[in-house]
Amino acid sequence: MAKDSNGIELNAGDSVSVIKDLKVKGASSTIKRGTTIKNIKLTSKDSEVECKINGVGVVVLKCEFLKKI
């Protein structure tokens, strides 16, 4: 089960918010704290989700940096 930073279960299609500024490997941009991400997808790893972010593209984020909205 994928869980956010507060221990709340995440499901496919949920909306989440980023709780910390994150640097993106291979890109010069960062994902700012408070960025809202809609329609997440679960991966085979319980600690990661896949999502699409405007200006960055498709990325895989660790659940410890996300908060369910």
ChimeraX commands (.cxc) that place a marker at each C-alpha (Angstrom):
marker #1 position 0.00,0.00,0.00 radius 0.5
marker #1 position 1.29,3.42,-0.96 radius 0.5
marker #1 position 1.01,5.91,1.93 radius 0.5
marker #1 position 1.68,9.65,2.00 radius 0.5
marker #1 position 3.82,11.50,4.55 radius 0.5
marker #1 position 0.95,11.42,7.09 radius 0.5
marker #1 position 0.31,7.68,6.69 radius 0.5
marker #1 position -2.88,8.10,4.64 radius 0.5
marker #1 position -3.40,5.48,1.93 radius 0.5
marker #1 position -2.97,6.68,-1.67 radius 0.5
marker #1 position -5.06,5.31,-4.54 radius 0.5
marker #1 position -4.76,5.70,-8.32 radius 0.5
marker #1 position -6.37,8.95,-9.45 radius 0.5
marker #1 position -5.88,10.80,-6.15 radius 0.5
marker #1 position -4.70,14.40,-5.93 radius 0.5
marker #1 position -1.63,15.14,-3.83 radius 0.5
marker #1 position 0.47,18.14,-2.80 radius 0.5
marker #1 position 4.28,18.30,-2.60 radius 0.5
marker #1 position 5.54,19.09,0.93 radius 0.5
marker #1 position 9.18,19.92,0.04 radius 0.5
marker #1 position 11.03,21.55,-2.88 radius 0.5
marker #1 position 12.33,18.70,-5.04 radius 0.5
marker #1 position 15.14,18.83,-7.59 radius 0.5
marker #1 position 14.46,16.83,-10.75 radius 0.5
marker #1 position 17.33,14.63,-11.91 radius 0.5
marker #1 position 18.33,15.34,-15.49 radius 0.5
marker #1 position 16.50,18.68,-15.60 radius 0.5
marker #1 position 17.33,22.18,-14.48 radius 0.5
marker #1 position 13.91,22.75,-12.92 radius 0.5
marker #1 position 12.57,22.04,-9.44 radius 0.5
marker #1 position 9.14,21.05,-8.17 radius 0.5
marker #1 position 8.13,23.71,-5.66 radius 0.5
marker #1 position 6.54,23.02,-2.27 radius 0.5
marker #1 position 2.74,23.23,-2.47 radius 0.5
marker #1 position 2.51,22.08,-6.09 radius 0.5
marker #1 position -0.76,20.21,-6.62 radius 0.5
marker #1 position -0.57,17.01,-8.65 radius 0.5
marker #1 position -3.77,15.42,-9.95 radius 0.5
marker #1 position -4.45,11.89,-11.15 radius 0.5
marker #1 position -1.47,9.99,-9.73 radius 0.5
marker #1 position -0.69,6.44,-10.83 radius 0.5
marker #1 position 0.59,3.71,-8.54 radius 0.5
marker #1 position 3.78,1.85,-9.46 radius 0.5
marker #1 position 4.99,-1.63,-8.60 radius 0.5
marker #1 position 6.90,-0.14,-5.63 radius 0.5
marker #1 position 4.76,0.83,-2.63 radius 0.5
marker #1 position 6.90,3.88,-1.87 radius 0.5
marker #1 position 6.61,5.53,-5.32 radius 0.5
marker #1 position 3.91,7.06,-7.54 radius 0.5
marker #1 position 4.01,8.19,-11.15 radius 0.5
marker #1 position 2.54,11.54,-12.15 radius 0.5
marker #1 position 2.58,14.23,-14.83 radius 0.5
marker #1 position 3.65,17.73,-13.82 radius 0.5
marker #1 position 3.23,20.77,-16.06 radius 0.5
marker #1 position 6.58,22.11,-17.24 radius 0.5
marker #1 position 8.46,19.00,-16.11 radius 0.5
marker #1 position 6.71,15.99,-17.69 radius 0.5
marker #1 position 6.14,12.51,-16.32 radius 0.5
marker #1 position 8.08,11.83,-13.12 radius 0.5
marker #1 position 8.18,9.20,-10.37 radius 0.5
marker #1 position 8.01,10.66,-6.86 radius 0.5
marker #1 position 8.54,9.07,-3.46 radius 0.5
marker #1 position 5.41,9.06,-1.31 radius 0.5
marker #1 position 7.27,10.51,1.68 radius 0.5
marker #1 position 7.29,13.91,-0.06 radius 0.5
marker #1 position 3.54,13.92,-0.83 radius 0.5
marker #1 position 0.39,14.82,1.13 radius 0.5
marker #1 position -3.06,13.67,0.04 radius 0.5
marker #1 position -5.54,16.48,-0.63 radius 0.5
marker link #1:1,2 radius 0.2
marker link #1:2,3 radius 0.2
marker link #1:3,4 radius 0.2
marker link #1:4,5 radius 0.2
marker link #1:5,6 radius 0.2
marker link #1:6,7 radius 0.2
marker link #1:7,8 radius 0.2
marker link #1:8,9 radius 0.2
marker link #1:9,10 radius 0.2
marker link #1:10,11 radius 0.2
marker link #1:11,12 radius 0.2
marker link #1:12,13 radius 0.2
marker link #1:13,14 radius 0.2
marker link #1:14,15 radius 0.2
marker link #1:15,16 radius 0.2
marker link #1:16,17 radius 0.2
marker link #1:17,18 radius 0.2
marker link #1:18,19 radius 0.2
marker link #1:19,20 radius 0.2
marker link #1:20,21 radius 0.2
marker link #1:21,22 radius 0.2
marker link #1:22,23 radius 0.2
marker link #1:23,24 radius 0.2
marker link #1:24,25 radius 0.2
marker link #1:25,26 radius 0.2
marker link #1:26,27 radius 0.2
marker link #1:27,28 radius 0.2
marker link #1:28,29 radius 0.2
marker link #1:29,30 radius 0.2
marker link #1:30,31 radius 0.2
marker link #1:31,32 radius 0.2
marker link #1:32,33 radius 0.2
marker link #1:33,34 radius 0.2
marker link #1:34,35 radius 0.2
marker link #1:35,36 radius 0.2
marker link #1:36,37 radius 0.2
marker link #1:37,38 radius 0.2
marker link #1:38,39 radius 0.2
marker link #1:39,40 radius 0.2
marker link #1:40,41 radius 0.2
marker link #1:41,42 radius 0.2
marker link #1:42,43 radius 0.2
marker link #1:43,44 radius 0.2
marker link #1:44,45 radius 0.2
marker link #1:45,46 radius 0.2
marker link #1:46,47 radius 0.2
marker link #1:47,48 radius 0.2
marker link #1:48,49 radius 0.2
marker link #1:49,50 radius 0.2
marker link #1:50,51 radius 0.2
marker link #1:51,52 radius 0.2
marker link #1:52,53 radius 0.2
marker link #1:53,54 radius 0.2
marker link #1:54,55 radius 0.2
marker link #1:55,56 radius 0.2
marker link #1:56,57 radius 0.2
marker link #1:57,58 radius 0.2
marker link #1:58,59 radius 0.2
marker link #1:59,60 radius 0.2
marker link #1:60,61 radius 0.2
marker link #1:61,62 radius 0.2
marker link #1:62,63 radius 0.2
marker link #1:63,64 radius 0.2
marker link #1:64,65 radius 0.2
marker link #1:65,66 radius 0.2
marker link #1:66,67 radius 0.2
marker link #1:67,68 radius 0.2
marker link #1:68,69 radius 0.2
view
